[in-house]
């Protein structure tokens, strides 16, 4: 797009001097009073210059110590409890109350909950509806693709939903809608033909060599549709994510500011998937984010005052203004005053994929600090399945042992076991794959397991949302409350088991 020409230059109006008489004024000798006044003016000017110089020297000394724009601690605006008072114009969504957030989940087949238990919208339904609604573009970031049973040599009816999703994606391309995919290289799904079939119909696919670039993998899982709608959550583009694995995420509809912001993270993957791409020392300005934990989007979601922002990992993939994923998690923990409920697949206060492993107690310490210093009730729900590393259990027991009800320290740990039942023929399934955390103040929905590598070298994204309870209509609940109810459903179910009965990973093979 060309630059529009500006208006023609207009001559400046004549100055006031042009209105003065043409002849010079007579020069009079200065009086004693005027000489005294002139001396005082000179002394005053010198004093002002001296004070200004001192102030300038102090400012130059202080500049390196000042926080950057994204580091200022905001005050709350009287007009919007969630928006920083100094927020730039346009940060608050001034349009109609169009943003809508819906929690979505996958419940594995043969995993019934008690009648009347809370539930979220089925993930498969939400994905298919997003593709039906697409008009211009669908951008997907996913660790790997495996939407059909033959990909893993399995003939099972539970793969039908994944195959329907693949057909829907092909139909999207037939409607001349742009489909762009960023996925990890190398990928887990070695025999998958999904992306080949989509590329043959016109999809653009880039395999991002995260191993070479950061030492990790592309572990993110999100969609951006038409620059208006987004999905983010734990589910990969895998048919098992729809019927065999327990997943949780969210879809945000009609929220272009958030969608465009998440698109910037997709674009970081896209440029790194180009041939011979290298990590830039400094990301160009157009990748910068103006929505972060210090400047969250302040809008109304279904009429409810809401703040929201996306975080990312690793730090190398956080252009200016982007909140780091670890910082987002820690900020949500630090803000809790009543409870912290977290559901993750793996929990290791160490590295997982470096040799030798390093101790990394950042999140573990944050949970302990919240429980000890502020009396926050901590609950941690961790997955237990056939592929669970038994070395995780000593760390979980250590955290559980920190609890001391007599001293007001409350830390509870359970493992969640999805019964295998008659699905033993399906590898890498029957597991709770969710990665979320909720407090009374905020909800965090992410894509990363809780160990050091996921925040230092592996790509991931997180969404932090906070809604004001006092502004909800009767019968309407905040996203924090909805997520808390889903967590408590899982926590109180018969699939959540205390640590006493789980000594080794093989104990997680609950056949039921």
C-alpha positions, -999 to +999 in steps of 0.1 A: +000+000+000+014+033-010+019+063+013-007+090+008+006+124-002+002+150+024-014+184+020+006+210+000+028+232+021+012+265+032+034+296+038+036+305+075+016+336+085+036+367+089+051+371+124+043+398+148+075+416+140+062+425+106+035+446+123+061+467+142+071+502+130+099+503+105+120+528+123+142+519+153+131+528+188+152+553+207+179+538+230+178+551+266+205+548+292+197+521+319+185+533+353+200+521+386+168+501+393+170+484+359+207+476+364+198+459+398+169+440+382+192+428+354+217+415+379+190+396+397+177+381+364+212+369+355+217+353+389+183+337+386+191+324+352+224+309+364+206+292+393+181+277+370+208+264+347+226+249+376+195+231+389+187+219+354+222+205+350+219+186+383+185+172+372+199+162+338+228+144+354+204+125+378+181+116+349+210+102+328+221+082+358+186+069+365+176+059+329+193+025+330+174+017+362+140+028+349+116+000+339+107-002+302+072+006+290+061-030+294+075-032+330+056-003+346+033-014+374-001+000+363-027+016+385-063+007+381-085+031+361-116+044+377-135+038+345-124+002+341-111-018+371-089-038+348-074-012+325-041+006+334-048+043+340-020+053+315-032+030+288-028+044+253-060+054+234-077+025+217-065-002+241-100-006+254-124-022+230-148+006+221-169-016+199-201-035+207-200-063+233-190-088+207-162-108+223-173-141+236-153-168+255-164-204+256-145-232+275-142-264+254-130-299+264-127-334+252-139-362+275-125-396+265-149-423+256-160-445+285-152-418+311-186-409+326-189-383+353-217-381+378-251-370+365-255-332+366-217-326+367-206-293+350-192-297+315-178-275+287-186-274+250-172-305+231-139-296+214-148-315+182-180-295+178-162-262+184-135-270+158-159-280+132-180-249+137-150-227+135-142-242+101-178-237+089-176-201+100-143-194+083-145-169+054-109-159+046-081-177+065-074-204+090-040-205+107-031-235+129-001-241+151+002-277+163+030-299+176+021-327+151-008-340+130-025-374+131-061-371+122-067-406+108-065-441+123-042-455+096-015-429+107-008-452+137-020-485+122-053-485+142-088-492+129-111-478+155-144-461+153-132-434+177-110-421+148-141-410+128-143-376+143-106-369+134-113-381+098-143-358+096-122-329+108-097-336+080-124-337+054-137-303+067-102-288+064-101-301+028-135-285+022-122-252+036-095-252+009-121-261-017-139-228-007-107-209-016-100-201+021-064-198+030-050-225+053-016-221+068+000-246+092+030-243+114+042-276+129+073-289+146+102-305+128+109-333+133+074-344+141+061-373+162+036-384+135+061-400+112+036-418+090+010-390+089-002-381+054-026-354+066-005-324+058+006-339+025-031-343+015-038-307+026-008-293+008-019-310-024-051-290-022-033-257-016-025-255+021+007-237+031+027-258+055+059-249+073+079-272+095+097-252+122+131-266+132+128-256+168+155-281+178+181-263+157+168-228+167+161-231+205+168-267+214+132-276+219+101-283+198+070-264+186+046-275+213+020-248+208-016-256+200-038-228+187-059-215+158-066-181+144-096-178+121-103-148+099-083-126+123-115-127+145-117-160+163-091-180+182-087-214+198-060-222+224-057-252+246-040-285+252-052-305+221-030-314+192-043-320+157-048-357+166-080-378+164-072-391+199-075-355+212-112-357+203-122-391+217-094-408+236-075-380+255-089-356+281-082-320+268-092-285+278-091-252+259-111-222+250-125-205+219-128-167+218-152-155+191-155-120+175-125-105+192-102-091+166-077-074+189-069-107+207-069-126+174-045-102+157-023-104+187-021-142+187-015-140+150+018-122+157+029-153+176+019-175+147+040-153+124+071-158+146+067-195+138+060-188+101+091-168+095+112-194+114+098-221+092+113-205+061+144-221+045+176-212+063+158-191+089+177-179+119+165-164+152+166-126+149+186-108+176+157-083+178+123-090+163+110-063+139+086-038+153+056-053+136+059-085+158+057-064+190+027-068+212+008-040+229-013-065+249+004-080+279+001-086+316+007-049+323-015-037+295-042-065+291-070-061+266-099-045+285-132-054+269-167-068+276-171-105+269-209-111+267-213-079+287-189-089+315-158-066+321-129-088+311-091-085+309-072-109+287-037-114+272-016-140+256+018-151+268+045-171+249+076-192+254+105-195+250+120-160+256+136-160+222+101-161+207+088-132+228+092-099+207+090-066+225+059-063+247+051-100+248+047-115+283+067-146+288+047-177+296+065-184+329+059-148+340+022-151+332+019-182+354+038-167+383+018-135+381-015-155+384-001-174+413+011-142+431-023-126+426-041-155+444-055-149+479-079-178+484-070-208+462-048-220+433-061-251+415-038-265+387-043-294+364-012-305+343+000-337+327+035-336+340+050-319+370+088-318+374+107-291+393+136-300+371+146-301+334+132-331+315+151-332+283+186-321+292+214-344+304+223-342+332+190-328+345+190-295+364+169-287+395+144-259+386+120-252+415+105-220+402+069-231+400+072-254+429+085-226+451+057-203+440+031-228+451+048-233+485+052-195+489+015-189+482+004-216+507+029-206+534+029-168+532-007-160+522-026-191+533-037-199+498-053-233+494-033-252+467-046-282+448-025-299+421-040-325+398-014-344+378-019-371+351-011-407+358-011-430+328+009-458+311+037-434+301+041-416+334+077-412+345+078-427+380+105-402+390+078-376+392+062-391+424+089-381+449+084-344+439+047-347+443+051-363+477+075-336+487+049-309+478+021-328+496+043-331+527+046-294+528+010-292+539+004-285+576-032-278+584-024-270+620-002-241+607-028-230+581-007-245+552-030-263+528-014-282+498-032-312+483-020-334+454-039-360+435-033-379+403-060-383+376-063-417+360-083-423+328-092-460+328-079-479+298-109-502+296-112-518+262-091-492+245-057-508+251-051-511+213-047-473+210-012-461+219-006-428+236-041-423+247-063-425+279-046-396+296-056-362+310-036-338+288-049-305+302-027-276+312-046-250+331-047-231+364-074-211+381-076-188+411-104-167+425-091-138+403-079-153+371-079-183+347-048-195+329-051-219+299-019-230+284-001-256+262+029-264+283+037-290+309+053-279+341+090-285+338+118-261+329+123-271+292+087-260+283+095-224+293+131-221+283+134-238+249+101-252+238+074-230+221+041-226+239+013-201+245-009-192+274-040-172+278-047-153+310-083-141+315-099-123+345-136-113+348-153-091+374-179-111+393-199-081+405-208-072+369-223-106+359-260-110+353-281-133+375-273-169+365-241-158+347-207-168+360-172-157+353-147-178+334-128-183+367-159-198+383-166-220+353-130-233+352-131-239+390-162-260+386-146-281+359-115-286+381-136-295+412-156-320+390-124-338+382-109-335+417-139-350+434-144-377+407-134-413+413-107-409+387-087-386+410-066-406+434-045-397+464-007-403+463-008-430+489-019-456+464+003-445+436+039-456+443+050-463+407+040-453+372+027-488+365+000-482+391-016-458+367-026-486+344-062-487+357-081-511+335-114-506+353 
